[in-house]
Every structure is written in C-alpha cells, then in structure tokens.
C-alpha cells in the first residue's frame, strides 16, 4: 500500500519529513512515481533517501553490472553481486527500507515511452547525450528532472522543475561556502575558514 492509498500520512514513520517539509509536500511526494537511473554510490544514496522519504513508487534503472571497485561506494552491494546488474542486485535491500514504497527495476535503455510514466526522473552516471535527450523530453512533458554526479571530491547537479517552479528563500542570508585548498593525511592539521 502506498502512502497515498493510506489516506493519511503515517506521522510516526514520516515525522522528520513532516516537520521539515509539511503535509502538502508530503502528499505531493506520496503521489509521485520516481525513476532513479544509475545505481553506483550516488544513485543508491538518492534511492535510499527517496524510498525513506515516502514517494508513491521508485523504479531503479541501470544497464551495467556491479564491479569490484564499486563496492567501496555502493553500500547495498556485496562481493556476491559482482557481475550482476546493479539495480537487480540491490532492489531487495532497498525495498526493505520502507514497506509503503514499492520498488521495481528496469535494465533496458531509457525510452520516452518508459520515462513518461514518472513524475520525477533522477539521472546519475549518464552521458551528456542521454542527459540532453531525456532532459528535452521531460521538460516538454512537465516531468521533474534532476541530473547529478560525483567525481571524487567534486559533484555536480542540474535541476529542471519546470518554468513555474519558484525558489523561496526564508532568511535571505548568503549561503556559507568555503574552498578546499589542500587535502592531507597528516595527523596535525588546521582547518582555515
């Protein structure tokens, strides 16, 4: 049973999200089918958080197999999963996180006919060509799109929530930022802001 079918939001299960997001946002999430493509470390972390957040359903997508090197960042895979499709290998473990959220798998290439059934699409580990193709399609259909990736210490994110999306800044404060000037393994170090 999805959260939307449960009539009311399970306030015990979703108390933290309700406090931060509110009932309206939680109801919207409860009606959203999400596609998460790319089950390396970042993709599985996003999947974990989306499932715990209480969306209507999650589809895990990946066309590649687990590699030994990937076990260091993809915490839902084991050595026994090496050589298996990453989405298929971690679906059972991810499904256990929230019984309200059905989790399915797709291992085929993404097509417009498949993508159109989702309200939110998250692409990780995708080529620029795929990002542009899926991005143009999702934009034309009003589907929310998030493209994210990590490269070592660095990351990138692109969001397209449509032309009517408004960002509300509650306090107007400038976000805190800092630059990493060096990384060391020395025991004695100082953090300089």
N, C-alpha and C positions, 0 to 999 in steps of 0.2 A: 504494500500500500504506500503510495507516495504521500508526501506532506500535504499536497493539495487535496488528495482524496480523504485525508484525515479530518477535514472540515476546520479544525482548529490547529494552531501551531503547538507542538509539544514544547511547552515552556521550560520543562525540566531539561530536555535534551538540547534545546536551542537558546538557553538563557543568555549566554555570552553574545551570540549574534543579535538577539533581540535588543539587548542593551545598546549595542553599537549601531545597528542598522535600523531598528524599528520594525513594527509589524508590517507596514506597507512594503518595504523592501524584502522582507522575508516571504511575504505572499507572492511577490513577483518571482523570487528565486524558486519558490515551490511550484511555479508553473513553467519553469524553464528547462528545456532539454539541452544539455551541453555536450559538445563534441570536443574532446581533447586529443590532439594529434601529436604523437612523438612521446614515447614512454621511456626516455632517458631520465636522468636525475631531475631536471626541471619539470618535465611533463608529469612525472609521477607525483612530485610535490604539489603541483597545481591540482591534479586529480584528487589527491588525498584531501586537500583543503576544500575543494568544491563538493566532494561527497560528504564530508563532515558538515559543510555549510547547509545542506538540505535542499538541493535542487530537485526537480521532478525526476530526472534521469541523467545518467552520464554514459556516453559511449567513448571507450578508449580506442584510439586508432594508432596503428603502427604497421609498417610493411617490412620492418627489419627484425633480425634476430638478436638476441642478447649475446654480448661479447664479454669475455672475462674481465676486460678493462672497465666495463660499465658497471660492474658490481660495486665499485667504490662509491658511486654516487646514486645508484638506483637501489634503494634500500628494500624494495619489495621483491627483488630477485635473489636467487641463491645460485651456487655453482651448478646445481642440477638443472637450472634453467638455461644455461649457456647452450646456444644453438636453437632454442625455441623462440618463437615470435614473442617480443617483449610485452605486447598488450595481452596476449593469451596467457603468458606466464604469470602476470601479476593481477589478473582480474579477480581471482578468488580471494586473494588477500585484501584487495581494495574493497571488495563487496562486503567484507566483514565489518567495515568501519561504521556503516550506517544502514540498518535494515530498511529504513524508509526510502532509500535511493537505489533503484535498480541500476546495475552496471552491466553493460554489454560490450562486445568487442567487434571491431571491423578491421580486417587486414588487407583489404583491397585498396587500390589507388582512390583518392578522393575525387568524386564526380559532383557536378551540380545537382543531379537528381538525388544524391545521398545527402549532401550538405543542406539542402533546402528544408529538411525536417527539423533543424535545430534553431533555437533562438540565440545561442551563443556558440561561437567557434573559437577555440584556442589552438594556435599553431606553434609548435616548438620543433626544433631540428628540421625546419623546412627550407627549401631553396627559395631564393628571391623570386624566381619564376612562379613557383607554386603560391607564394605569398601574394603576388600581384594578381594572379588568376583567381584565387579564392577571394581575395580582398575586393576585387571589382564585382564579383558575383554577390558576395554577402552584402556589400554596400547597396547594390541595386535592389536587394530583397529585404532590406531593413534588419538583417541579422547582425548582431553584435560580434565584432571580431577583435581578438587580442592575438598579437604576434609577439612571442618572447623567446629569448635565447640567452645562454650564458657561454662565455669563453674565458675559462679560468676565473680570475677575479672580476672580470668585466661582464656586464649584462646589457641587454637592450630590450626595449619594449615599445610596441606600437599598438594603439587602441583606436578603433573606429566604432563609436557607439551611435553614429548617425548624426545628421545635421541638427536635430533638435535637442541633442544632449547638452546639458548645462552643468558646469562645474561650480559648486558653491564652496566658497572659502569662508569658514566660520569665524576665524580670528584675524585674518588679514596679515598675519605675521609672515615674514620671509622664512622660507624653509631653511633649516640648518644644513649646511653642506661642508664638506672638507675634502682635501685632496690627499691621497696617499703618495708620499714622496719616496718611501723606501719600505721594503719588507726584509726582515732579518730573522735569523734563528737564534740570535744571541740571547742569553739569559737576562742580561741587563739592557733594558731599552727604555725609551721615553716616548710618550705619546705627546705630540705637539699639535695644538689647535691653532 
